[in-house]
Amino acid sequence: MKNEVIVLGTGPLANRMGRFLEERGCQPVRADEKPRSDALALIDITAGMEGEKKTSLLKWEQNLSPDTPVFTSVLHLTATQIASWLQHPHRVVGFSPLFFEKWDRVEVSCPLQAEGDSRFENALSLLAKWGKKAEIVGDEPGLVFPRTLALLVNEAAYCLQEKTASREDIDLAMKKGTNFPQGPLKWADDVGIDQIVAILTGLHRELGDDRYRPASLLRKMYYARYWGKAAGRGFYEYGQMSDPATGEPR
């Protein structure tokens, strides 16, 4: 069916994307289902931290027509690097999945392999049909808003681990002092600590600037799978802890 959209990834971001697609008359197809050769698009939510991103994309590309657009999260990797894995790199559109279902604008990046290719513009027209205005930005990990947010979270995490202030005071200071809708630590819990670490490590690897090196507290939280609200624990506690990928209690 041509209205089917393949969704790669697990956890809250993938679940929100599935609901978004259903609301627009599309049928989300998850990675463990039978491949569809006539899918409308493929949306890849995986950050790319553990290596499954490349394997999954290569597997699914074999079942897609050469012109089926691939929207892939570039929170950890560039669109150009991801496109280099595929037989048809012109199909790739980098995007930020953060708050995709809520905002009417979405940041996208064009891989070098797709520059000047009309099929990249065709992919953006699909976003427009879904009610999204595409804002094309430079092809770097994290794009603009996620990169800025990750830096704020990283500095707040340094303040917390150095005992400069409590988590509540850090968040309150940023809400009252800068009029942010949320404090950076609370915001990180909503976005996912795993996504924040993915952005920072991707920027640190790509640009080599130590300002992007994740605070040790963030790294420890990532290893412990204290990934925020979806996991039941991040900088704050949210009741029973669960695996952030499967939702199963732990």
Steps between C-alpha positions, in 0.01 A plus 500: 500500500642834395400676824729278708799666664780289647610615846839379623581535868345433839398694805295816548622685189399212274166464677423870459596482132264207452210691652583807290490295179172333593342841559595593142350191344822301469566148622826472699692178439745403774843349442400148607224480238524372144683745267284702257640589159233761427523699823441873485813573705735364764549693825803400705490615863810316624778728622783279377683459830520121507554409134152368425415800281719398206397135516131586508516753216700267274251220563196711422647677198501170312119503512441860396475656157796731418284810538341422837616777738688406816458750784770421753584644841826695489531562873823295510620473139495723193262436213802476269651215702169314515444548126844351430374164626218471247486401135275797429635786717282762332203359692631615841360797692651570842254625760448556871233276654479707820146635546428408137138425578445832682673766290393616155863549393766235471874545460644304207845462347603404148785251448767605252392212277151649458594862431321623188297180474129557442418189703613677817245773429236235434566355845448843656165527320389188688576676828285790378211259440534396864472864608871558560706797383854382430784726614823397326806543722865394485584131500649457848397263780213640704405772250402824686241467779614155621863614496421814699287310750768232546761765582268656760434159654870419504589818687212444744627145558847637578345741751313212663796261520721777639232573762469861390124477554222244536311370199193699603695823542676457165169454320332783690785739422474433126120525497494827695821648363458420130127431474559145374183288491682237706825476687777321305507193726124450483514563127771235465277247676220575253726472195695201631848489652598252229416757231697773679808276528462398134505865390799595716714199408418548133606865510811421701603231251420709192638838611761402760402785734515417872199718575291213359654235726212361710522555875596183683162508676322481164717208391428311822127562463519367144679183609252448785211553254367786710370650180230729636125496526449201268733291717348613830820671608729769368602812685162457673303191603172404329378191683564143389810462286471333159723415209488812278511293181234239578300663779531183708534548880845446654 
